[in-house]
């Protein structure tokens, strides 16, 4: 078995968004296969509350002298880490403490740091991609009117991402389209496809019924997302000009950090009070409660209109067995499921809203179902990470 140093841009002790979950499930899958995994997260301390044993949180004030921009804070922190002697000492301490066979680099942000270190001759670098980062950051910066910053930083981020791909021994990607974008399809011995996935639903049927009653014994839709700008823009792009198409007693339950940003978005303002009346914000809830709220719903909506990689919320929605209304972008990496009978793929906002209204109306006239189907292996983390586990078992 192998010894692995996993370097992440966020802690995985308590996961509140998809990137953390992917890192945690990779960690857990490798450990379950008998490997020794040390995870060291390098991140801005103010962003997270739970820290792991080998994590290195950095106070935002320590970035004084850097041009701090929240939307690219992960990139700026990576550049800071590459120049910071104490962070180098921290990683070197771990490299000297354990005879690592692999360094797993989650995201490209700390590649400049790793590239400076003298790794043991036997130690291979695995770049674990979550997105095509330069495209994602470009869209976010431009959305907030930061086109000058986009021009300045996106070239640097694209260059860093390419260096991580070229400089690594192996690359993990979420989708085949990402591999194609990175120019890796001809390097079959270097690329490992590991789609995003979900954990099987484990809540009780009673708890799902409880939430159904809590929300008024009326069919409701569910939207799940982290506090990530593309989640907010996708929602309002597909709901534009607002939620007035829903009846007053028809609700969209919004779960996760996305609710913090939902009504700060410009498209939310025109009919703000009516929009608020048709939305229930729960904030972050534990996994068992998230499962129960989803299973108590009539439909899961996936209004994703931008971004790269794949969306693990799509896998979770498919595992629920609920009706799904989604965009084509939401099913990147899950193309095999687009023809499932419970799935509707709609990219036109008017038709998306019409389908949602019709689904909630129909659900009001039928008996709700509160239990999920048997999980499919190609939607669970155990199934989707088999290639990663196999790689570290074969390559030592």
C-alpha positions, 0 to 999 in steps of 0.5 A: 500500500502507499503513503500519500500526502494530500494537499487541499485548499480547504479543510475536510474535517467538516465539509460544507461545499462540494469541493471539500466533499470531493477531497474528503471522499478521495481521502476516505477511499484511499484510506479504506483501501489500506493506504496511509493518507496525511491531509494538509489544507492551506487556506484562509483561516477566516473562511472555515471553522474546523481545522485538521491536525496538519492544516496550515490556516493563514490569516487574511491579514497575512496577505497584506502587500498582496492585491487581495480579491475575494473571487481569486483568493485561492490563487492569491493564497497559493502564490503567497504560500510559494513565497512563504518560508514557514509554509515551505517548512511545514510541507518539508516537515511532513515530507521528512516525517513520512516516506510518501509515495505520492503527493495529491495536489487538489486544485492547482493553487499550490503547485508553485509551492510543490514545484520548489520542493525537493521531493523524494525520488520515489514520490510522484505528483498527482494533480487532482483537477476539480474544474477548468479553473481559468475559465471558471475564474474568468466568468466570475471576475467578469460577472462582477465587472472586474474585466481588467482584473480578469485580463491580468490574472486569468493568463496567470491562472491558466499558466499555473493550471497548465504547469500543474498538468505538465509537471504532474505524473498523473492527472485526475479529471472529473469529466472527459470534456475536461480531459479533452480541454487539458489535452490529455485524451492522448495521454491515456496512461496519465489521465484518470477519470473520476466523476463526482458522485454522491453518498447513498441516502441513509435518512429514515422515511419518517424524517422525510415525511416530517420535513414534508409536513414542516413545509406545509404538506404541499409539494415543494422544489429543492435547490442545493448549492454552496455560496458559489457565485455561479450557483446564484447566477444560474438560479436567477438566469433560469428563474428570470424575471422572477418567481411570480409564476409559482402559486403563493403556496408553492415553494422552492427550498434552498439548501446550503450556503447559496442562500446567503447570496441569493437575494444580493444578485441583481436579477433577484431585485425586480420582484424581491418581496414576491421572490422571498415569499416563494423561497425557504432558506434553510442554510447549511444542514447536516447530511442526514437532514439534507437527504430527508429534505430532498426525499420529502420534495417533489422535484430537484432543480439544477439550474446550472448555466456555467462552470466546468467540471461536473456537479456532485449535486447532480449525482445526489439528485439522481440517487434520490430518484426524485424528478429532476429539472436541469440544464445541459450544463448540470449534466456535464459528466452525467450524460448517460442519465439525461434520458432517464424517465425522471429527468428533464433537460431544459435550457430555455428559462421560460420552458424551465419555469413552466416545467417546474410549475407543471411538476408542482401542480401534478405532484399536488394531485398524486401521493408523495414518495419518500424513499430513494431507489437502490443506488447505482454504482456509477453514481456513488463515490465508491464506484467513481473513485475505483480508478484512483484507488487502483492507480496508487495500488499499481504504480508504487 
